[in-house]
Structure formats: C-alpha cells, structure tokens
C-alpha cells in the first residue's frame, strides 16, 4: 500500500529568516538555554504559496547566478 506522494524540498537561505517581511519564519529563542534556540516555519494552506519560492526547483535558478 505505497502511495505516491509529491515530496518538495525547500532551500531557505539563513539570511531570509532574519529579515523576511512575513510571519512564516519565527525565531524561537530559548533564553535559558541559547543552544536550543531555533527557527520555526509556519506551514499551512495560507503559507504554502510564499514557501513555494523557496522550493529547490525555484532556488536552482538563483544558485546559478
């Protein structure tokens, strides 16, 4: 019962996490244990169109420049 699912790989430059103009990337700072701090990515039907620009397929062209 293997279902074929489309897998999308995203390539998000780290600098985009800090200055993005949307609320997709969330800095989850853990002040008591900074080594546990991380970035969260909101994934929903509303954010998929914005995340699509970071799909590997779309980022390949940017990497060639």
PDB file as gemmi writes it, atoms N, CA and C in Angstrom:
CRYST1    1.000    1.000    1.000  90.00  90.00  90.00 P 1                      
ATOM      1  N   UNK A   1       0.813  -1.201   0.000  1.00  0.00           N  
ATOM      2  CA  UNK A   1       0.000   0.000   0.000  1.00  0.00           C  
ATOM      3  C   UNK A   1       0.850   1.256   0.000  1.00  0.00           C  
ATOM      4  N   UNK A   2       1.817   1.312  -0.878  1.00  0.00           N  
ATOM      5  CA  UNK A   2       2.639   2.504  -1.016  1.00  0.00           C  
ATOM      6  C   UNK A   2       1.907   3.528  -1.864  1.00  0.00           C  
ATOM      7  N   UNK A   3       1.616   4.654  -1.270  1.00  0.00           N  
ATOM      8  CA  UNK A   3       1.005   5.732  -2.025  1.00  0.00           C  
ATOM      9  C   UNK A   3       2.111   6.654  -2.519  1.00  0.00           C  
ATOM     10  N   UNK A   4       1.973   7.109  -3.735  1.00  0.00           N  
ATOM     11  CA  UNK A   4       2.950   8.051  -4.276  1.00  0.00           C  
ATOM     12  C   UNK A   4       2.575   9.445  -3.797  1.00  0.00           C  
ATOM     13  N   UNK A   5       3.520  10.075  -3.128  1.00  0.00           N  
ATOM     14  CA  UNK A   5       3.301  11.423  -2.629  1.00  0.00           C  
ATOM     15  C   UNK A   5       4.355  12.340  -3.220  1.00  0.00           C  
ATOM     16  N   UNK A   6       3.931  13.540  -3.530  1.00  0.00           N  
ATOM     17  CA  UNK A   6       4.887  14.528  -4.015  1.00  0.00           C  
ATOM     18  C   UNK A   6       5.682  15.063  -2.835  1.00  0.00           C  
ATOM     19  N   UNK A   7       6.983  14.969  -2.935  1.00  0.00           N  
ATOM     20  CA  UNK A   7       7.852  15.489  -1.896  1.00  0.00           C  
ATOM     21  C   UNK A   7       8.499  16.756  -2.420  1.00  0.00           C  
ATOM     22  N   UNK A   8       8.410  17.806  -1.633  1.00  0.00           N  
ATOM     23  CA  UNK A   8       9.008  19.079  -2.021  1.00  0.00           C  
ATOM     24  C   UNK A   8      10.127  19.391  -1.041  1.00  0.00           C  
ATOM     25  N   UNK A   9      11.287  19.701  -1.591  1.00  0.00           N  
ATOM     26  CA  UNK A   9      12.432  20.072  -0.781  1.00  0.00           C  
ATOM     27  C   UNK A   9      12.555  21.588  -0.839  1.00  0.00           C  
ATOM     28  N   UNK A  10      12.742  22.200   0.323  1.00  0.00           N  
ATOM     29  CA  UNK A  10      12.874  23.653   0.397  1.00  0.00           C  
ATOM     30  C   UNK A  10      14.307  24.015   0.757  1.00  0.00           C  
ATOM     31  N   UNK A  11      14.817  25.056   0.137  1.00  0.00           N  
ATOM     32  CA  UNK A  11      16.140  25.585   0.420  1.00  0.00           C  
ATOM     33  C   UNK A  11      15.946  27.043   0.832  1.00  0.00           C  
ATOM     34  N   UNK A  12      16.093  27.298   2.124  1.00  0.00           N  
ATOM     35  CA  UNK A  12      15.831  28.629   2.659  1.00  0.00           C  
ATOM     36  C   UNK A  12      17.150  29.224   3.138  1.00  0.00           C  
ATOM     37  N   UNK A  13      17.626  30.275   2.471  1.00  0.00           N  
ATOM     38  CA  UNK A  13      18.858  30.927   2.919  1.00  0.00           C  
ATOM     39  C   UNK A  13      18.679  31.488   4.334  1.00  0.00           C  
ATOM     40  N   UNK A  14      19.668  31.297   5.165  1.00  0.00           N  
ATOM     41  CA  UNK A  14      19.543  31.718   6.558  1.00  0.00           C  
ATOM     42  C   UNK A  14      19.283  33.215   6.693  1.00  0.00           C  
ATOM     43  N   UNK A  15      19.826  34.016   5.788  1.00  0.00           N  
ATOM     44  CA  UNK A  15      19.594  35.460   5.895  1.00  0.00           C  
ATOM     45  C   UNK A  15      18.121  35.810   5.670  1.00  0.00           C  
ATOM     46  N   UNK A  16      17.379  34.964   4.992  1.00  0.00           N  
ATOM     47  CA  UNK A  16      15.963  35.222   4.788  1.00  0.00           C  
ATOM     48  C   UNK A  16      15.154  35.020   6.068  1.00  0.00           C  
ATOM     49  N   UNK A  17      15.685  34.252   6.978  1.00  0.00           N  
ATOM     50  CA  UNK A  17      14.988  34.035   8.236  1.00  0.00           C  
ATOM     51  C   UNK A  17      14.935  35.305   9.071  1.00  0.00           C  
ATOM     52  N   UNK A  18      15.960  36.115   8.989  1.00  0.00           N  
ATOM     53  CA  UNK A  18      16.056  37.281   9.865  1.00  0.00           C  
ATOM     54  C   UNK A  18      15.362  38.527   9.322  1.00  0.00           C  
ATOM     55  N   UNK A  19      15.222  38.650   8.018  1.00  0.00           N  
ATOM     56  CA  UNK A  19      14.621  39.881   7.506  1.00  0.00           C  
ATOM     57  C   UNK A  19      13.387  39.662   6.652  1.00  0.00           C  
ATOM     58  N   UNK A  20      12.784  38.531   6.783  1.00  0.00           N  
ATOM     59  CA  UNK A  20      11.599  38.270   5.989  1.00  0.00           C  
ATOM     60  C   UNK A  20      10.466  39.228   6.372  1.00  0.00           C  
ATOM     61  N   UNK A  21       9.678  39.604   5.413  1.00  0.00           N  
ATOM     62  CA  UNK A  21       8.585  40.546   5.654  1.00  0.00           C  
ATOM     63  C   UNK A  21       7.273  39.849   5.953  1.00  0.00           C  
ATOM     64  N   UNK A  22       7.330  38.569   6.209  1.00  0.00           N  
ATOM     65  CA  UNK A  22       6.099  37.847   6.510  1.00  0.00           C  
ATOM     66  C   UNK A  22       6.251  37.126   7.837  1.00  0.00           C  
ATOM     67  N   UNK A  23       5.218  36.435   8.240  1.00  0.00           N  
ATOM     68  CA  UNK A  23       5.234  35.744   9.524  1.00  0.00           C  
ATOM     69  C   UNK A  23       5.405  34.244   9.361  1.00  0.00           C  
ATOM     70  N   UNK A  24       6.073  33.833   8.311  1.00  0.00           N  
ATOM     71  CA  UNK A  24       6.269  32.404   8.087  1.00  0.00           C  
ATOM     72  C   UNK A  24       7.397  31.881   8.962  1.00  0.00           C  
ATOM     73  N   UNK A  25       8.480  32.649   9.091  1.00  0.00           N  
ATOM     74  CA  UNK A  25       9.642  32.222   9.859  1.00  0.00           C  
ATOM     75  C   UNK A  25       9.599  32.871  11.233  1.00  0.00           C  
ATOM     76  N   UNK A  26       9.658  32.052  12.254  1.00  0.00           N  
ATOM     77  CA  UNK A  26       9.531  32.547  13.619  1.00  0.00           C  
ATOM     78  C   UNK A  26      10.790  32.184  14.396  1.00  0.00           C  
ATOM     79  N   UNK A  27      11.420  33.198  14.984  1.00  0.00           N  
ATOM     80  CA  UNK A  27      12.601  32.984  15.810  1.00  0.00           C  
ATOM     81  C   UNK A  27      12.132  32.480  17.173  1.00  0.00           C  
ATOM     82  N   UNK A  28      12.486  31.262  17.494  1.00  0.00           N  
ATOM     83  CA  UNK A  28      12.106  30.657  18.766  1.00  0.00           C  
ATOM     84  C   UNK A  28      13.329  30.676  19.673  1.00  0.00           C  
ATOM     85  N   UNK A  29      13.503  31.809  20.345  1.00  0.00           N  
ATOM     86  CA  UNK A  29      14.677  31.990  21.197  1.00  0.00           C  
ATOM     87  C   UNK A  29      14.425  31.368  22.566  1.00  0.00           C  
ATOM     88  N   UNK A  30      15.351  30.555  23.010  1.00  0.00           N  
ATOM     89  CA  UNK A  30      15.272  29.919  24.326  1.00  0.00           C  
ATOM     90  C   UNK A  30      16.327  30.598  25.192  1.00  0.00           C  
ATOM     91  N   UNK A  31      15.901  31.575  25.995  1.00  0.00           N  
ATOM     92  CA  UNK A  31      16.857  32.402  26.731  1.00  0.00           C  
ATOM     93  C   UNK A  31      17.635  31.629  27.795  1.00  0.00           C  
ATOM     94  N   UNK A  32      17.013  30.650  28.429  1.00  0.00           N  
ATOM     95  CA  UNK A  32      17.713  29.896  29.467  1.00  0.00           C  
ATOM     96  C   UNK A  32      18.749  28.929  28.903  1.00  0.00           C  
ATOM     97  N   UNK A  33      18.517  28.471  27.681  1.00  0.00           N  
ATOM     98  CA  UNK A  33      19.459  27.562  27.023  1.00  0.00           C  
ATOM     99  C   UNK A  33      19.599  27.981  25.564  1.00  0.00           C  
ATOM    100  N   UNK A  34      20.414  28.986  25.288  1.00  0.00           N  
ATOM    101  CA  UNK A  34      20.537  29.511  23.925  1.00  0.00           C  
ATOM    102  C   UNK A  34      20.875  28.456  22.871  1.00  0.00           C  
ATOM    103  N   UNK A  35      21.549  27.396  23.262  1.00  0.00           N  
ATOM    104  CA  UNK A  35      21.893  26.363  22.286  1.00  0.00           C  
ATOM    105  C   UNK A  35      20.653  25.642  21.759  1.00  0.00           C  
ATOM    106  N   UNK A  36      19.545  25.792  22.440  1.00  0.00           N  
ATOM    107  CA  UNK A  36      18.292  25.174  21.992  1.00  0.00           C  
ATOM    108  C   UNK A  36      17.443  26.112  21.136  1.00  0.00           C  
ATOM    109  N   UNK A  37      17.892  27.347  20.960  1.00  0.00           N  
ATOM    110  CA  UNK A  37      17.154  28.297  20.123  1.00  0.00           C  
ATOM    111  C   UNK A  37      17.070  27.760  18.702  1.00  0.00           C  
ATOM    112  N   UNK A  38      15.989  28.082  18.006  1.00  0.00           N  
ATOM    113  CA  UNK A  38      15.779  27.554  16.658  1.00  0.00           C  
ATOM    114  C   UNK A  38      14.811  28.448  15.901  1.00  0.00           C  
ATOM    115  N   UNK A  39      14.620  28.104  14.649  1.00  0.00           N  
ATOM    116  CA  UNK A  39      13.650  28.789  13.809  1.00  0.00           C  
ATOM    117  C   UNK A  39      12.494  27.847  13.539  1.00  0.00           C  
ATOM    118  N   UNK A  40      11.304  28.381  13.590  1.00  0.00           N  
ATOM    119  CA  UNK A  40      10.116  27.603  13.258  1.00  0.00           C  
ATOM    120  C   UNK A  40       9.573  28.106  11.932  1.00  0.00           C  
ATOM    121  N   UNK A  41       8.960  27.212  11.198  1.00  0.00           N  
ATOM    122  CA  UNK A  41       8.360  27.575   9.918  1.00  0.00           C  
ATOM    123  C   UNK A  41       6.881  27.236   9.986  1.00  0.00           C  
ATOM    124  N   UNK A  42       6.050  28.245   9.786  1.00  0.00           N  
ATOM    125  CA  UNK A  42       4.604  28.013   9.751  1.00  0.00           C  
ATOM    126  C   UNK A  42       4.242  27.377   8.414  1.00  0.00           C  
ATOM    127  N   UNK A  43       3.629  26.229   8.474  1.00  0.00           N  
ATOM    128  CA  UNK A  43       3.204  25.558   7.247  1.00  0.00           C  
ATOM    129  C   UNK A  43       1.697  25.389   7.310  1.00  0.00           C  
ATOM    130  N   UNK A  44       1.019  26.015   6.380  1.00  0.00           N  
ATOM    131  CA  UNK A  44      -0.437  25.908   6.288  1.00  0.00           C  
ATOM    132  C   UNK A  44      -0.830  26.198   4.844  1.00  0.00           C  
ATOM    133  N   UNK A  45      -2.074  26.026   4.553  1.00  0.00           N  
ATOM    134  CA  UNK A  45      -2.528  26.309   3.188  1.00  0.00           C  
ATOM    135  C   UNK A  45      -2.319  27.780   2.832  1.00  0.00           C  
ATOM    136  N   UNK A  46      -2.268  28.648   3.836  1.00  0.00           N  
ATOM    137  CA  UNK A  46      -2.046  30.073   3.583  1.00  0.00           C  
ATOM    138  C   UNK A  46      -0.588  30.399   3.306  1.00  0.00           C  
ATOM    139  N   UNK A  47       0.332  29.627   3.873  1.00  0.00           N  
ATOM    140  CA  UNK A  47       1.754  29.950   3.723  1.00  0.00           C  
ATOM    141  C   UNK A  47       2.442  29.192   2.591  1.00  0.00           C  
ATOM    142  N   UNK A  48       1.832  28.149   2.086  1.00  0.00           N  
ATOM    143  CA  UNK A  48       2.449  27.360   1.015  1.00  0.00           C  
ATOM    144  C   UNK A  48       2.810  28.214  -0.211  1.00  0.00           C  
ATOM    145  N   UNK A  49       1.954  29.118  -0.664  1.00  0.00           N  
ATOM    146  CA  UNK A  49       2.348  29.932  -1.828  1.00  0.00           C  
ATOM    147  C   UNK A  49       3.621  30.751  -1.572  1.00  0.00           C  
ATOM    148  N   UNK A  50       3.795  31.279  -0.379  1.00  0.00           N  
ATOM    149  CA  UNK A  50       5.004  32.029  -0.051  1.00  0.00           C  
ATOM    150  C   UNK A  50       6.202  31.094   0.070  1.00  0.00           C  
ATOM    151  N   UNK A  51       6.004  29.928   0.657  1.00  0.00           N  
ATOM    152  CA  UNK A  51       7.093  28.961   0.788  1.00  0.00           C  
ATOM    153  C   UNK A  51       7.530  28.407  -0.568  1.00  0.00           C  
ATOM    154  N   UNK A  52       6.634  28.410  -1.536  1.00  0.00           N  
ATOM    155  CA  UNK A  52       6.933  27.843  -2.858  1.00  0.00           C  
ATOM    156  C   UNK A  52       8.143  28.507  -3.508  1.00  0.00           C  
ATOM    157  N   UNK A  53       8.373  29.772  -3.221  1.00  0.00           N  
ATOM    158  CA  UNK A  53       9.535  30.434  -3.832  1.00  0.00           C  
ATOM    159  C   UNK A  53      10.853  29.868  -3.304  1.00  0.00           C  
ATOM    160  N   UNK A  54      10.803  29.134  -2.192  1.00  0.00           N  
ATOM    161  CA  UNK A  54      12.000  28.509  -1.629  1.00  0.00           C  
ATOM    162  C   UNK A  54      12.131  27.036  -2.010  1.00  0.00           C  
ATOM    163  N   UNK A  55      11.255  26.555  -2.864  1.00  0.00           N  
ATOM    164  CA  UNK A  55      11.373  25.154  -3.280  1.00  0.00           C  
ATOM    165  C   UNK A  55      12.691  24.988  -4.038  1.00  0.00           C  
ATOM    166  N   UNK A  56      13.277  23.820  -3.914  1.00  0.00           N  
ATOM    167  CA  UNK A  56      14.566  23.573  -4.563  1.00  0.00           C  
ATOM    168  C   UNK A  56      14.477  23.855  -6.057  1.00  0.00           C  
ATOM    169  N   UNK A  57      13.369  23.485  -6.641  1.00  0.00           N  
ATOM    170  CA  UNK A  57      13.157  23.715  -8.074  1.00  0.00           C  
ATOM    171  C   UNK A  57      13.284  25.204  -8.417  1.00  0.00           C  
ATOM    172  N   UNK A  58      12.711  26.069  -7.591  1.00  0.00           N  
ATOM    173  CA  UNK A  58      12.786  27.507  -7.843  1.00  0.00           C  
ATOM    174  C   UNK A  58      14.131  28.100  -7.440  1.00  0.00           C  
ATOM    175  N   UNK A  59      14.791  27.524  -6.452  1.00  0.00           N  
ATOM    176  CA  UNK A  59      16.056  28.066  -5.974  1.00  0.00           C  
ATOM    177  C   UNK A  59      17.231  27.705  -6.873  1.00  0.00           C  
ATOM    178  N   UNK A  60      17.121  26.664  -7.658  1.00  0.00           N  
ATOM    179  CA  UNK A  60      18.217  26.255  -8.546  1.00  0.00           C  
ATOM    180  C   UNK A  60      18.621  27.388  -9.480  1.00  0.00           C  
ATOM    181  N   UNK A  61      17.652  28.089 -10.015  1.00  0.00           N  
ATOM    182  CA  UNK A  61      17.960  29.220 -10.903  1.00  0.00           C  
ATOM    183  C   UNK A  61      18.717  30.310 -10.171  1.00  0.00           C  
ATOM    184  N   UNK A  62      18.351  30.570  -8.939  1.00  0.00           N  
ATOM    185  CA  UNK A  62      19.042  31.611  -8.161  1.00  0.00           C  
ATOM    186  C   UNK A  62      20.465  31.195  -7.834  1.00  0.00           C  
ATOM    187  N   UNK A  63      20.693  29.901  -7.668  1.00  0.00           N  
ATOM    188  CA  UNK A  63      22.029  29.422  -7.343  1.00  0.00           C  
ATOM    189  C   UNK A  63      22.981  29.499  -8.534  1.00  0.00           C  
ATOM    190  N   UNK A  64      22.444  29.495  -9.727  1.00  0.00           N  
ATOM    191  CA  UNK A  64      23.264  29.553 -10.930  1.00  0.00           C  
ATOM    192  C   UNK A  64      23.855  30.936 -11.151  1.00  0.00           C  
ATOM    193  N   UNK A  65      23.259  31.942 -10.581  1.00  0.00           N  
ATOM    194  CA  UNK A  65      23.705  33.331 -10.792  1.00  0.00           C  
ATOM    195  C   UNK A  65      24.993  33.621 -10.110  1.00  0.00           C  
TER     196      UNK A  65                                                      
END                                                                             
